[in-house]
């Protein structure tokens, strides 16, 4: 599905500079940034799920360590 990305002149200039510096198209830079952000969000979500599952199990120990 196609999408139009509306950028300010300054954002467009920054994108063009990044693309030129990396030897890629502006589209490739945006797609890469999206993939990177999505991967980071997935890792954060996985970590949150692990913490929510593990934290209650070790709450007493963590409280004891915190007051030591």
CHARMM-style PDB file with segment names, atoms N, HN, CA, C and O in Angstrom:
ATOM      1  N   UNK     1       0.844  -1.165   0.000  1.00  0.00      PROA
ATOM      2  CA  UNK     1       0.000   0.000   0.000  1.00  0.00      PROA
ATOM      3  C   UNK     1       0.898   1.240   0.000  1.00  0.00      PROA
ATOM      4  O   UNK     1       1.862   1.314   0.762  1.00  0.00      PROA
ATOM      5  N   UNK     2       0.590   2.174  -0.824  1.00  0.00      PROA
ATOM      6  HN  UNK     2      -0.193   2.114  -1.443  1.00  0.00      PROA
ATOM      7  CA  UNK     2       1.370   3.412  -0.938  1.00  0.00      PROA
ATOM      8  C   UNK     2       0.965   4.391   0.159  1.00  0.00      PROA
ATOM      9  O   UNK     2      -0.150   4.357   0.678  1.00  0.00      PROA
ATOM     10  N   UNK     3       1.915   5.263   0.491  1.00  0.00      PROA
ATOM     11  HN  UNK     3       2.821   5.291   0.069  1.00  0.00      PROA
ATOM     12  CA  UNK     3       1.666   6.258   1.523  1.00  0.00      PROA
ATOM     13  C   UNK     3       2.440   7.516   1.177  1.00  0.00      PROA
ATOM     14  O   UNK     3       3.572   7.450   0.700  1.00  0.00      PROA
ATOM     15  N   UNK     4       1.825   8.651   1.420  1.00  0.00      PROA
ATOM     16  HN  UNK     4       0.905   8.705   1.808  1.00  0.00      PROA
ATOM     17  CA  UNK     4       2.513   9.924   1.244  1.00  0.00      PROA
ATOM     18  C   UNK     4       2.996  10.380   2.608  1.00  0.00      PROA
ATOM     19  O   UNK     4       2.219  10.449   3.560  1.00  0.00      PROA
ATOM     20  N   UNK     5       4.277  10.689   2.699  1.00  0.00      PROA
ATOM     21  HN  UNK     5       4.908  10.633   1.925  1.00  0.00      PROA
ATOM     22  CA  UNK     5       4.861  11.161   3.948  1.00  0.00      PROA
ATOM     23  C   UNK     5       5.062  12.661   3.825  1.00  0.00      PROA
ATOM     24  O   UNK     5       5.813  13.121   2.965  1.00  0.00      PROA
ATOM     25  N   UNK     6       4.406  13.410   4.665  1.00  0.00      PROA
ATOM     26  HN  UNK     6       3.796  13.036   5.363  1.00  0.00      PROA
ATOM     27  CA  UNK     6       4.509  14.870   4.623  1.00  0.00      PROA
ATOM     28  C   UNK     6       5.540  15.322   5.645  1.00  0.00      PROA
ATOM     29  O   UNK     6       5.377  15.114   6.848  1.00  0.00      PROA
ATOM     30  N   UNK     7       6.596  15.940   5.154  1.00  0.00      PROA
ATOM     31  HN  UNK     7       6.729  16.109   4.178  1.00  0.00      PROA
ATOM     32  CA  UNK     7       7.680  16.428   5.996  1.00  0.00      PROA
ATOM     33  C   UNK     7       7.802  17.933   5.858  1.00  0.00      PROA
ATOM     34  O   UNK     7       7.451  18.507   4.827  1.00  0.00      PROA
ATOM     35  N   UNK     8       8.302  18.563   6.907  1.00  0.00      PROA
ATOM     36  HN  UNK     8       8.587  18.097   7.744  1.00  0.00      PROA
ATOM     37  CA  UNK     8       8.627  19.981   6.790  1.00  0.00      PROA
ATOM     38  C   UNK     8       9.855  20.096   5.890  1.00  0.00      PROA
ATOM     39  O   UNK     8      10.524  19.100   5.613  1.00  0.00      PROA
ATOM     40  N   UNK     9      10.144  21.296   5.442  1.00  0.00      PROA
ATOM     41  HN  UNK     9       9.601  22.105   5.666  1.00  0.00      PROA
ATOM     42  CA  UNK     9      11.336  21.498   4.615  1.00  0.00      PROA
ATOM     43  C   UNK     9      12.594  21.065   5.362  1.00  0.00      PROA
ATOM     44  O   UNK     9      13.494  20.459   4.779  1.00  0.00      PROA
ATOM     45  N   UNK    10      12.649  21.378   6.645  1.00  0.00      PROA
ATOM     46  HN  UNK    10      11.919  21.870   7.118  1.00  0.00      PROA
ATOM     47  CA  UNK    10      13.817  21.018   7.456  1.00  0.00      PROA
ATOM     48  C   UNK    10      13.947  19.498   7.593  1.00  0.00      PROA
ATOM     49  O   UNK    10      15.046  18.955   7.476  1.00  0.00      PROA
ATOM     50  N   UNK    11      12.832  18.818   7.840  1.00  0.00      PROA
ATOM     51  HN  UNK    11      11.939  19.259   7.935  1.00  0.00      PROA
ATOM     52  CA  UNK    11      12.863  17.358   7.948  1.00  0.00      PROA
ATOM     53  C   UNK    11      13.278  16.722   6.627  1.00  0.00      PROA
ATOM     54  O   UNK    11      14.060  15.771   6.604  1.00  0.00      PROA
ATOM     55  N   UNK    12      12.756  17.249   5.538  1.00  0.00      PROA
ATOM     56  HN  UNK    12      12.122  18.021   5.557  1.00  0.00      PROA
ATOM     57  CA  UNK    12      13.109  16.736   4.219  1.00  0.00      PROA
ATOM     58  C   UNK    12      14.597  16.930   3.937  1.00  0.00      PROA
ATOM     59  O   UNK    12      15.246  16.054   3.366  1.00  0.00      PROA
ATOM     60  N   UNK    13      15.133  18.077   4.339  1.00  0.00      PROA
ATOM     61  HN  UNK    13      14.606  18.789   4.804  1.00  0.00      PROA
ATOM     62  CA  UNK    13      16.556  18.345   4.149  1.00  0.00      PROA
ATOM     63  C   UNK    13      17.397  17.365   4.964  1.00  0.00      PROA
ATOM     64  O   UNK    13      18.387  16.829   4.467  1.00  0.00      PROA
ATOM     65  N   UNK    14      17.007  17.137   6.199  1.00  0.00      PROA
ATOM     66  HN  UNK    14      16.202  17.572   6.603  1.00  0.00      PROA
ATOM     67  CA  UNK    14      17.732  16.184   7.052  1.00  0.00      PROA
ATOM     68  C   UNK    14      17.696  14.780   6.455  1.00  0.00      PROA
ATOM     69  O   UNK    14      18.704  14.074   6.438  1.00  0.00      PROA
ATOM     70  N   UNK    15      16.532  14.391   5.970  1.00  0.00      PROA
ATOM     71  HN  UNK    15      15.713  14.964   5.983  1.00  0.00      PROA
ATOM     72  CA  UNK    15      16.389  13.078   5.351  1.00  0.00      PROA
ATOM     73  C   UNK    15      17.270  12.967   4.117  1.00  0.00      PROA
ATOM     74  O   UNK    15      17.923  11.945   3.907  1.00  0.00      PROA
ATOM     75  N   UNK    16      17.291  14.006   3.307  1.00  0.00      PROA
ATOM     76  HN  UNK    16      16.761  14.836   3.477  1.00  0.00      PROA
ATOM     77  CA  UNK    16      18.136  14.011   2.109  1.00  0.00      PROA
ATOM     78  C   UNK    16      19.613  13.912   2.483  1.00  0.00      PROA
ATOM     79  O   UNK    16      20.375  13.203   1.825  1.00  0.00      PROA
ATOM     80  N   UNK    17      20.017  14.616   3.532  1.00  0.00      PROA
ATOM     81  HN  UNK    17      19.398  15.192   4.067  1.00  0.00      PROA
ATOM     82  CA  UNK    17      21.410  14.564   3.978  1.00  0.00      PROA
ATOM     83  C   UNK    17      21.777  13.173   4.482  1.00  0.00      PROA
ATOM     84  O   UNK    17      22.855  12.661   4.179  1.00  0.00      PROA
ATOM     85  N   UNK    18      20.876  12.562   5.254  1.00  0.00      PROA
ATOM     86  HN  UNK    18      20.000  12.978   5.500  1.00  0.00      PROA
ATOM     87  CA  UNK    18      21.124  11.196   5.724  1.00  0.00      PROA
ATOM     88  C   UNK    18      21.252  10.230   4.554  1.00  0.00      PROA
ATOM     89  O   UNK    18      22.166   9.406   4.511  1.00  0.00      PROA
ATOM     90  N   UNK    19      20.337  10.340   3.618  1.00  0.00      PROA
ATOM     91  HN  UNK    19      19.595  11.009   3.652  1.00  0.00      PROA
ATOM     92  CA  UNK    19      20.354   9.446   2.462  1.00  0.00      PROA
ATOM     93  C   UNK    19      21.645   9.607   1.668  1.00  0.00      PROA
ATOM     94  O   UNK    19      22.253   8.617   1.260  1.00  0.00      PROA
ATOM     95  N   UNK    20      22.059  10.836   1.452  1.00  0.00      PROA
ATOM     96  HN  UNK    20      21.565  11.640   1.784  1.00  0.00      PROA
ATOM     97  CA  UNK    20      23.293  11.084   0.704  1.00  0.00      PROA
ATOM     98  C   UNK    20      24.503  10.535   1.454  1.00  0.00      PROA
ATOM     99  O   UNK    20      25.387   9.925   0.852  1.00  0.00      PROA
ATOM    100  N   UNK    21      24.543  10.752   2.758  1.00  0.00      PROA
ATOM    101  HN  UNK    21      23.826  11.248   3.247  1.00  0.00      PROA
ATOM    102  CA  UNK    21      25.674  10.287   3.564  1.00  0.00      PROA
ATOM    103  C   UNK    21      25.768   8.764   3.576  1.00  0.00      PROA
ATOM    104  O   UNK    21      26.863   8.207   3.642  1.00  0.00      PROA
ATOM    105  N   UNK    22      24.625   8.096   3.511  1.00  0.00      PROA
ATOM    106  HN  UNK    22      23.735   8.549   3.456  1.00  0.00      PROA
ATOM    107  CA  UNK    22      24.594   6.640   3.564  1.00  0.00      PROA
ATOM    108  C   UNK    22      24.572   5.999   2.181  1.00  0.00      PROA
ATOM    109  O   UNK    22      24.646   4.776   2.056  1.00  0.00      PROA
ATOM    110  N   UNK    23      24.471   6.825   1.148  1.00  0.00      PROA
ATOM    111  HN  UNK    23      24.411   7.818   1.250  1.00  0.00      PROA
ATOM    112  CA  UNK    23      24.427   6.291  -0.211  1.00  0.00      PROA
ATOM    113  C   UNK    23      23.164   5.493  -0.489  1.00  0.00      PROA
ATOM    114  O   UNK    23      23.178   4.520  -1.243  1.00  0.00      PROA
ATOM    115  N   UNK    24      22.072   5.921   0.133  1.00  0.00      PROA
ATOM    116  HN  UNK    24      22.060   6.711   0.746  1.00  0.00      PROA
ATOM    117  CA  UNK    24      20.795   5.234  -0.052  1.00  0.00      PROA
ATOM    118  C   UNK    24      19.731   6.244  -0.453  1.00  0.00      PROA
ATOM    119  O   UNK    24      19.943   7.454  -0.379  1.00  0.00      PROA
ATOM    120  N   UNK    25      18.594   5.731  -0.876  1.00  0.00      PROA
ATOM    121  HN  UNK    25      18.422   4.748  -0.936  1.00  0.00      PROA
ATOM    122  CA  UNK    25      17.485   6.623  -1.205  1.00  0.00      PROA
ATOM    123  C   UNK    25      16.805   7.077   0.082  1.00  0.00      PROA
ATOM    124  O   UNK    25      16.965   6.462   1.136  1.00  0.00      PROA
ATOM    125  N   UNK    26      16.043   8.162  -0.024  1.00  0.00      PROA
ATOM    126  HN  UNK    26      15.913   8.662  -0.881  1.00  0.00      PROA
ATOM    127  CA  UNK    26      15.293   8.640   1.134  1.00  0.00      PROA
ATOM    128  C   UNK    26      14.301   7.570   1.585  1.00  0.00      PROA
ATOM    129  O   UNK    26      14.087   7.384   2.782  1.00  0.00      PROA
ATOM    130  N   UNK    27      13.707   6.879   0.641  1.00  0.00      PROA
ATOM    131  HN  UNK    27      13.881   7.030  -0.332  1.00  0.00      PROA
ATOM    132  CA  UNK    27      12.761   5.814   0.978  1.00  0.00      PROA
ATOM    133  C   UNK    27      13.448   4.711   1.773  1.00  0.00      PROA
ATOM    134  O   UNK    27      12.888   4.213   2.749  1.00  0.00      PROA
ATOM    135  N   UNK    28      14.643   4.329   1.371  1.00  0.00      PROA
ATOM    136  HN  UNK    28      15.098   4.733   0.578  1.00  0.00      PROA
ATOM    137  CA  UNK    28      15.378   3.292   2.095  1.00  0.00      PROA
ATOM    138  C   UNK    28      15.706   3.728   3.520  1.00  0.00      PROA
ATOM    139  O   UNK    28      15.634   2.923   4.449  1.00  0.00      PROA
ATOM    140  N   UNK    29      16.065   4.991   3.695  1.00  0.00      PROA
ATOM    141  HN  UNK    29      16.124   5.645   2.941  1.00  0.00      PROA
ATOM    142  CA  UNK    29      16.381   5.504   5.028  1.00  0.00      PROA
ATOM    143  C   UNK    29      15.139   5.457   5.916  1.00  0.00      PROA
ATOM    144  O   UNK    29      15.225   5.036   7.070  1.00  0.00      PROA
ATOM    145  N   UNK    30      14.003   5.876   5.403  1.00  0.00      PROA
ATOM    146  HN  UNK    30      13.934   6.218   4.466  1.00  0.00      PROA
ATOM    147  CA  UNK    30      12.765   5.869   6.182  1.00  0.00      PROA
ATOM    148  C   UNK    30      12.357   4.438   6.519  1.00  0.00      PROA
ATOM    149  O   UNK    30      11.970   4.156   7.653  1.00  0.00      PROA
ATOM    150  N   UNK    31      12.439   3.540   5.552  1.00  0.00      PROA
ATOM    151  HN  UNK    31      12.754   3.769   4.631  1.00  0.00      PROA
ATOM    152  CA  UNK    31      12.064   2.147   5.801  1.00  0.00      PROA
ATOM    153  C   UNK    31      12.976   1.509   6.840  1.00  0.00      PROA
ATOM    154  O   UNK    31      12.514   0.743   7.686  1.00  0.00      PROA
ATOM    155  N   UNK    32      14.255   1.818   6.781  1.00  0.00      PROA
ATOM    156  HN  UNK    32      14.630   2.440   6.094  1.00  0.00      PROA
ATOM    157  CA  UNK    32      15.210   1.295   7.755  1.00  0.00      PROA
ATOM    158  C   UNK    32      14.918   1.839   9.149  1.00  0.00      PROA
ATOM    159  O   UNK    32      14.968   1.099  10.132  1.00  0.00      PROA
ATOM    160  N   UNK    33      14.614   3.130   9.231  1.00  0.00      PROA
ATOM    161  HN  UNK    33      14.574   3.731   8.433  1.00  0.00      PROA
ATOM    162  CA  UNK    33      14.289   3.742  10.524  1.00  0.00      PROA
ATOM    163  C   UNK    33      13.034   3.107  11.117  1.00  0.00      PROA
ATOM    164  O   UNK    33      12.968   2.869  12.323  1.00  0.00      PROA
ATOM    165  N   UNK    34      12.056   2.836  10.288  1.00  0.00      PROA
ATOM    166  HN  UNK    34      12.109   3.030   9.309  1.00  0.00      PROA
ATOM    167  CA  UNK    34      10.832   2.188  10.745  1.00  0.00      PROA
ATOM    168  C   UNK    34      11.128   0.784  11.261  1.00  0.00      PROA
ATOM    169  O   UNK    34      10.638   0.398  12.322  1.00  0.00      PROA
ATOM    170  N   UNK    35      11.917   0.024  10.525  1.00  0.00      PROA
ATOM    171  HN  UNK    35      12.315   0.337   9.663  1.00  0.00      PROA
ATOM    172  CA  UNK    35      12.269  -1.334  10.948  1.00  0.00      PROA
ATOM    173  C   UNK    35      13.036  -1.319  12.265  1.00  0.00      PROA
ATOM    174  O   UNK    35      12.786  -2.148  13.140  1.00  0.00      PROA
ATOM    175  N   UNK    36      13.965  -0.383  12.408  1.00  0.00      PROA
ATOM    176  HN  UNK    36      14.168   0.291  11.697  1.00  0.00      PROA
ATOM    177  CA  UNK    36      14.739  -0.270  13.649  1.00  0.00      PROA
ATOM    178  C   UNK    36      13.837   0.071  14.830  1.00  0.00      PROA
ATOM    179  O   UNK    36      13.954  -0.530  15.898  1.00  0.00      PROA
ATOM    180  N   UNK    37      12.953   1.020  14.643  1.00  0.00      PROA
ATOM    181  HN  UNK    37      12.858   1.509  13.775  1.00  0.00      PROA
ATOM    182  CA  UNK    37      12.055   1.440  15.730  1.00  0.00      PROA
ATOM    183  C   UNK    37      11.103   0.322  16.110  1.00  0.00      PROA
ATOM    184  O   UNK    37      10.825   0.115  17.292  1.00  0.00      PROA
ATOM    185  N   UNK    38      10.600  -0.405  15.114  1.00  0.00      PROA
ATOM    186  HN  UNK    38      10.826  -0.237  14.154  1.00  0.00      PROA
ATOM    187  CA  UNK    38       9.694  -1.520  15.383  1.00  0.00      PROA
ATOM    188  C   UNK    38      10.418  -2.597  16.185  1.00  0.00      PROA
ATOM    189  O   UNK    38       9.865  -3.124  17.150  1.00  0.00      PROA
ATOM    190  N   UNK    39      11.652  -2.931  15.796  1.00  0.00      PROA
ATOM    191  HN  UNK    39      12.102  -2.503  15.012  1.00  0.00      PROA
ATOM    192  CA  UNK    39      12.434  -3.946  16.503  1.00  0.00      PROA
ATOM    193  C   UNK    39      12.702  -3.516  17.941  1.00  0.00      PROA
ATOM    194  O   UNK    39      12.609  -4.332  18.858  1.00  0.00      PROA
ATOM    195  N   UNK    40      13.030  -2.250  18.143  1.00  0.00      PROA
ATOM    196  HN  UNK    40      13.105  -1.587  17.398  1.00  0.00      PROA
ATOM    197  CA  UNK    40      13.284  -1.735  19.491  1.00  0.00      PROA
ATOM    198  C   UNK    40      12.016  -1.825  20.345  1.00  0.00      PROA
ATOM    199  O   UNK    40      12.079  -2.207  21.514  1.00  0.00      PROA
ATOM    200  N   UNK    41      10.879  -1.477  19.768  1.00  0.00      PROA
ATOM    201  HN  UNK    41      10.828  -1.166  18.819  1.00  0.00      PROA
ATOM    202  CA  UNK    41       9.610  -1.540  20.497  1.00  0.00      PROA
ATOM    203  C   UNK    41       9.282  -2.984  20.872  1.00  0.00      PROA
ATOM    204  O   UNK    41       8.793  -3.237  21.973  1.00  0.00      PROA
ATOM    205  N   UNK    42       9.542  -3.927  19.978  1.00  0.00      PROA
ATOM    206  HN  UNK    42       9.940  -3.721  19.084  1.00  0.00      PROA
ATOM    207  CA  UNK    42       9.290  -5.335  20.265  1.00  0.00      PROA
ATOM    208  C   UNK    42      10.154  -5.825  21.423  1.00  0.00      PROA
ATOM    209  O   UNK    42       9.673  -6.551  22.293  1.00  0.00      PROA
ATOM    210  N   UNK    43      11.424  -5.432  21.437  1.00  0.00      PROA
ATOM    211  HN  UNK    43      11.815  -4.842  20.730  1.00  0.00      PROA
ATOM    212  CA  UNK    43      12.318  -5.820  22.534  1.00  0.00      PROA
ATOM    213  C   UNK    43      11.853  -5.221  23.856  1.00  0.00      PROA
ATOM    214  O   UNK    43      11.876  -5.893  24.888  1.00  0.00      PROA
ATOM    215  N   UNK    44      11.433  -3.967  23.827  1.00  0.00      PROA
ATOM    216  HN  UNK    44      11.414  -3.422  22.989  1.00  0.00      PROA
ATOM    217  CA  UNK    44      10.927  -3.318  25.040  1.00  0.00      PROA
ATOM    218  C   UNK    44       9.684  -4.039  25.553  1.00  0.00      PROA
ATOM    219  O   UNK    44       9.529  -4.241  26.757  1.00  0.00      PROA
ATOM    220  N   UNK    45       8.809  -4.421  24.643  1.00  0.00      PROA
ATOM    221  HN  UNK    45       8.935  -4.257  23.665  1.00  0.00      PROA
ATOM    222  CA  UNK    45       7.587  -5.126  25.024  1.00  0.00      PROA
ATOM    223  C   UNK    45       7.924  -6.487  25.628  1.00  0.00      PROA
ATOM    224  O   UNK    45       7.330  -6.883  26.631  1.00  0.00      PROA
ATOM    225  N   UNK    46       8.868  -7.204  25.030  1.00  0.00      PROA
ATOM    226  HN  UNK    46       9.351  -6.883  24.215  1.00  0.00      PROA
ATOM    227  CA  UNK    46       9.272  -8.502  25.568  1.00  0.00      PROA
ATOM    228  C   UNK    46       9.872  -8.352  26.960  1.00  0.00      PROA
ATOM    229  O   UNK    46       9.574  -9.144  27.854  1.00  0.00      PROA
ATOM    230  N   UNK    47      10.707  -7.350  27.146  1.00  0.00      PROA
ATOM    231  HN  UNK    47      10.949  -6.706  26.420  1.00  0.00      PROA
ATOM    232  CA  UNK    47      11.311  -7.109  28.454  1.00  0.00      PROA
ATOM    233  C   UNK    47      10.242  -6.779  29.490  1.00  0.00      PROA
ATOM    234  O   UNK    47      10.287  -7.285  30.611  1.00  0.00      PROA
ATOM    235  N   UNK    48       9.292  -5.942  29.126  1.00  0.00      PROA
ATOM    236  HN  UNK    48       9.255  -5.531  28.215  1.00  0.00      PROA
ATOM    237  CA  UNK    48       8.200  -5.603  30.043  1.00  0.00      PROA
ATOM    238  C   UNK    48       7.426  -6.856  30.458  1.00  0.00      PROA
ATOM    239  O   UNK    48       7.061  -7.009  31.624  1.00  0.00      PROA
ATOM    240  N   UNK    49       7.178  -7.752  29.494  1.00  0.00      PROA
ATOM    241  HN  UNK    49       7.474  -7.628  28.547  1.00  0.00      PROA
ATOM    242  CA  UNK    49       6.446  -8.982  29.795  1.00  0.00      PROA
ATOM    243  C   UNK    49       7.230  -9.862  30.765  1.00  0.00      PROA
ATOM    244  O   UNK    49       6.655 -10.435  31.690  1.00  0.00      PROA
ATOM    245  N   UNK    50       8.537  -9.970  30.555  1.00  0.00      PROA
ATOM    246  HN  UNK    50       9.005  -9.505  29.804  1.00  0.00      PROA
ATOM    247  CA  UNK    50       9.380 -10.770  31.448  1.00  0.00      PROA
ATOM    248  C   UNK    50       9.392 -10.165  32.844  1.00  0.00      PROA
ATOM    249  O   UNK    50       9.248 -10.884  33.832  1.00  0.00      PROA
ATOM    250  N   UNK    51       9.562  -8.860  32.932  1.00  0.00      PROA
ATOM    251  HN  UNK    51       9.679  -8.276  32.129  1.00  0.00      PROA
ATOM    252  CA  UNK    51       9.591  -8.195  34.239  1.00  0.00      PROA
ATOM    253  C   UNK    51       8.269  -8.405  34.971  1.00  0.00      PROA
ATOM    254  O   UNK    51       8.270  -8.693  36.167  1.00  0.00      PROA
ATOM    255  N   UNK    52       7.160  -8.267  34.285  1.00  0.00      PROA
ATOM    256  HN  UNK    52       7.159  -8.033  33.313  1.00  0.00      PROA
ATOM    257  CA  UNK    52       5.851  -8.450  34.915  1.00  0.00      PROA
ATOM    258  C   UNK    52       5.658  -9.878  35.416  1.00  0.00      PROA
ATOM    259  O   UNK    52       4.964 -10.101  36.408  1.00  0.00      PROA
ATOM    260  N   UNK    53       6.267 -10.844  34.736  1.00  0.00      PROA
ATOM    261  HN  UNK    53       6.831 -10.663  33.930  1.00  0.00      PROA
ATOM    262  CA  UNK    53       6.146 -12.238  35.120  1.00  0.00      PROA
ATOM    263  C   UNK    53       7.105 -12.600  36.263  1.00  0.00      PROA
ATOM    264  O   UNK    53       6.748 -13.379  37.146  1.00  0.00      PROA
ATOM    265  N   UNK    54       8.306 -12.042  36.247  1.00  0.00      PROA
ATOM    266  HN  UNK    54       8.596 -11.409  35.529  1.00  0.00      PROA
ATOM    267  CA  UNK    54       9.353 -12.420  37.192  1.00  0.00      PROA
ATOM    268  C   UNK    54       9.325 -11.586  38.470  1.00  0.00      PROA
ATOM    269  O   UNK    54       9.591 -12.108  39.553  1.00  0.00      PROA
ATOM    270  N   UNK    55       9.013 -10.319  38.360  1.00  0.00      PROA
ATOM    271  HN  UNK    55       8.797  -9.895  37.480  1.00  0.00      PROA
ATOM    272  CA  UNK    55       9.071  -9.421  39.514  1.00  0.00      PROA
ATOM    273  C   UNK    55       8.263  -9.922  40.712  1.00  0.00      PROA
ATOM    274  O   UNK    55       8.788  -9.917  41.826  1.00  0.00      PROA
ATOM    275  N   UNK    56       7.026 -10.349  40.537  1.00  0.00      PROA
ATOM    276  HN  UNK    56       6.600 -10.353  39.633  1.00  0.00      PROA
ATOM    277  CA  UNK    56       6.276 -10.821  41.711  1.00  0.00      PROA
ATOM    278  C   UNK    56       6.953 -12.002  42.420  1.00  0.00      PROA
ATOM    279  O   UNK    56       6.877 -12.123  43.643  1.00  0.00      PROA
ATOM    280  N   UNK    57       7.603 -12.854  41.659  1.00  0.00      PROA
ATOM    281  HN  UNK    57       7.665 -12.756  40.666  1.00  0.00      PROA
ATOM    282  CA  UNK    57       8.261 -14.022  42.232  1.00  0.00      PROA
ATOM    283  C   UNK    57       9.398 -13.622  43.175  1.00  0.00      PROA
ATOM    284  O   UNK    57       9.622 -14.274  44.194  1.00  0.00      PROA
ATOM    285  N   UNK    58      10.103 -12.562  42.834  1.00  0.00      PROA
ATOM    286  HN  UNK    58       9.921 -12.032  42.006  1.00  0.00      PROA
ATOM    287  CA  UNK    58      11.280 -12.157  43.598  1.00  0.00      PROA
ATOM    288  C   UNK    58      11.069 -10.876  44.406  1.00  0.00      PROA
ATOM    289  O   UNK    58      12.036 -10.279  44.879  1.00  0.00      PROA
ATOM    290  N   UNK    59       9.836 -10.455  44.568  1.00  0.00      PROA
ATOM    291  HN  UNK    59       9.050 -10.940  44.184  1.00  0.00      PROA
ATOM    292  CA  UNK    59       9.534  -9.203  45.265  1.00  0.00      PROA
ATOM    293  C   UNK    59      10.117  -9.196  46.681  1.00  0.00      PROA
ATOM    294  O   UNK    59      10.750  -8.218  47.077  1.00  0.00      PROA
ATOM    295  N   UNK    60       9.913 -10.270  47.448  1.00  0.00      PROA
ATOM    296  HN  UNK    60       9.398 -11.064  47.126  1.00  0.00      PROA
ATOM    297  CA  UNK    60      10.417 -10.329  48.817  1.00  0.00      PROA
ATOM    298  C   UNK    60      11.928 -10.211  48.873  1.00  0.00      PROA
ATOM    299  O   UNK    60      12.467  -9.475  49.700  1.00  0.00      PROA
ATOM    300  N   UNK    61      12.609 -10.927  48.003  1.00  0.00      PROA
ATOM    301  HN  UNK    61      12.172 -11.525  47.332  1.00  0.00      PROA
ATOM    302  CA  UNK    61      14.069 -10.875  47.960  1.00  0.00      PROA
ATOM    303  C   UNK    61      14.551  -9.480  47.578  1.00  0.00      PROA
ATOM    304  O   UNK    61      15.494  -8.962  48.176  1.00  0.00      PROA
ATOM    305  N   UNK    62      13.917  -8.882  46.602  1.00  0.00      PROA
ATOM    306  HN  UNK    62      13.151  -9.303  46.116  1.00  0.00      PROA
ATOM    307  CA  UNK    62      14.310  -7.539  46.180  1.00  0.00      PROA
ATOM    308  C   UNK    62      14.085  -6.522  47.297  1.00  0.00      PROA
ATOM    309  O   UNK    62      14.888  -5.607  47.482  1.00  0.00      PROA
ATOM    310  N   UNK    63      12.996  -6.684  48.036  1.00  0.00      PROA
ATOM    311  HN  UNK    63      12.344  -7.427  47.886  1.00  0.00      PROA
ATOM    312  CA  UNK    63      12.742  -5.783  49.167  1.00  0.00      PROA
ATOM    313  C   UNK    63      13.829  -5.926  50.228  1.00  0.00      PROA
ATOM    314  O   UNK    63      14.296  -4.931  50.781  1.00  0.00      PROA
ATOM    315  N   UNK    64      14.229  -7.165  50.511  1.00  0.00      PROA
ATOM    316  HN  UNK    64      13.849  -7.974  50.062  1.00  0.00      PROA
ATOM    317  CA  UNK    64      15.287  -7.401  51.499  1.00  0.00      PROA
ATOM    318  C   UNK    64      16.612  -6.807  51.033  1.00  0.00      PROA
ATOM    319  O   UNK    64      17.329  -6.184  51.816  1.00  0.00      PROA
ATOM    320  N   UNK    65      16.930  -7.001  49.767  1.00  0.00      PROA
ATOM    321  HN  UNK    65      16.347  -7.507  49.131  1.00  0.00      PROA
ATOM    322  CA  UNK    65      18.174  -6.442  49.226  1.00  0.00      PROA
ATOM    323  C   UNK    65      18.149  -4.917  49.247  1.00  0.00      PROA
ATOM    324  O   UNK    65      19.169  -4.271  49.489  1.00  0.00      PROA
ATOM    325  N   UNK    66      16.979  -4.354  48.993  1.00  0.00      PROA
ATOM    326  HN  UNK    66      16.150  -4.878  48.797  1.00  0.00      PROA
ATOM    327  CA  UNK    66      16.848  -2.901  48.972  1.00  0.00      PROA
ATOM    328  C   UNK    66      17.029  -2.269  50.341  1.00  0.00      PROA
ATOM    329  O   UNK    66      17.487  -1.131  50.442  1.00  0.00      PROA
ATOM    330  N   UNK    67      16.680  -2.987  51.384  1.00  0.00      PROA
ATOM    331  HN  UNK    67      16.308  -3.912  51.301  1.00  0.00      PROA
ATOM    332  CA  UNK    67      16.809  -2.420  52.724  1.00  0.00      PROA
ATOM    333  C   UNK    67      18.114  -2.830  53.408  1.00  0.00      PROA
ATOM    334  O   UNK    67      18.354  -2.453  54.555  1.00  0.00      PROA
ATOM    335  N   UNK    68      18.944  -3.586  52.723  1.00  0.00      PROA
ATOM    336  HN  UNK    68      18.748  -3.892  51.791  1.00  0.00      PROA
ATOM    337  CA  UNK    68      20.237  -4.011  53.313  1.00  0.00      PROA
ATOM    338  C   UNK    68      21.281  -2.920  53.206  1.00  0.00      PROA
ATOM    339  OT1 UNK    68      22.415  -3.105  53.647  1.00  0.00      PROA
TER     340      UNK     68
END
